[in-house]
Amino acid sequence: MRFGKTGIYKAFMFGNPSIIVTSPETCRIVLTDDEHFKPGWPLSTTELIGRKSFLGISYEEHKRLRRLTSTPINGHEALSCYVGYIEDLVIIALDKWSRMGEIEFLTQLRKLTFRIIMHIFLSSESEPVMEALEREYTMLNYGVRAMAINLPGFAYHGALKARKRLVAVFQSIIDERRTQRRDGVAVKAKKDMMDALLDVEDENGRKLSDEEIIDILVMYLNAGHESSGHTMMWATVLLQHHPEFLQKAKTEQEEIVKNRPAGQKGLTLREIRQMNYLSQVVDETLRWVTFSLVVFREATKDVTVNGYIIPKGWKVLVWFRAVHLDPEVWPEPMKFNPSRWDDLTPRAGTFLPFGAGSHLCPGNDLAKLEILIFLHYFLLNYRLERVNPDCVVQYLPHRRPKDNCLARIRRT
């Protein structure tokens, strides 16, 4: 049932009376009002991602962990350090793919983004370890958006097993790090996020438990590569479908290289900040794809939203895709058009690719940095030839071509 034009619907989902919100204003209120709403993810999702992750902890714990993890990932100094590493991996990957013949473009992109996030959190570059963990995360993701049926043969059952294996790997890494510290083994000159999580303590000297560290890792490593890989793929595919947008984005990248000081090798964060049109391409891709379709909140007390009472304990589903495809906000919403972003600053609640409020994705700047660097080098030197350009699109667990974008990468 819809309440007038407020974008509020009543439903009964996941065993709870629920409200679905779809208008920009109601989405903004629910996402930013921490006094009346808390995370309300289904228990099945929390079981997979972790009870001690951002999905299951209290508001105060969330704030504390966000302060700890956001600066090493999204801070200016951190991003500046990551540019060269991301750049090197992108250059190597594109060259390798161009010599491989047919590849699953999406699969290779997910491997690339997973390698990047693994370096940030665990400083691990072991190919076998990364491939094994990436496979477990693929299985975990299928279960997150599946029916919670814990029986062999069902995605959720497989996801629980994948989580168990991930927990075992992360526990062994934690044990090894603690043993190295106890035995006085020389530490790395530069700490990774695992070191930061082992070191942090609150005002009372309390350190994070192994369970808390593991759940944070499960959450960050999952979120830190899936959305970036899919966005890179769709941005590339959509640009290939619209040569006029591709040429405009490519020209901008050529100008950046042309204006580079003599002797400079590689991109700088300052140059990336100058990629205005390419940034519009990324934003339009994020809007068009809407990787995270929905987030869950729960009313902590009776609250009135746009004149309607949401009772305490009711689940609230914030439907991002409905906002991003609202024709009153985005004319011709299914049309991919980066130029719609010319001189546009979206009003609050109308553009939510990374959420909003205190629960805004803490890795949003890193994700966009990865995407921009990849597109920069792809546009300058490569083109995509899809083997099945009319391939059926699959929507679960995420929107993607059923063949994972089978293609050849050609040098230009």
Secondary structure, DSSP 8 states (H G I E B T S, - for coil): -B-TTS-EEEEEETTEEEEEE-SHHHHHHHHH-TTTEEE---HHHHHHH-TTSTTTS-HHHHHHHHHHHHHHHHSHHHHHHHHHHHHHHHHHHHHHHHTSSSEEHHHHHHHHHHHHHHHHHH----HHHHHHHHHHHHHHHHHHTS----STTSHHHHHHHHHHHHHHHHHHHHHHHHHHHHTT----SS--HHHHHHH-B-TT--B--HHHHHHHHHHHHHHHHHHHHHHHHHHHHHHHH-HHHHHHHHHHHHHHHHTS-TT--S--HHHHHT-HHHHHHHHHHHHHH-SS-EEEEEESS-EEETTEEE-TT-EEEEEHHHHHT-TTTSSSTTS--GGGGTT----TTS--TT--GGGS-TTHHHHHHHHHHHHHHHHHHEEEEES-TT--EE-SSS-EETTS-EEEEEE-
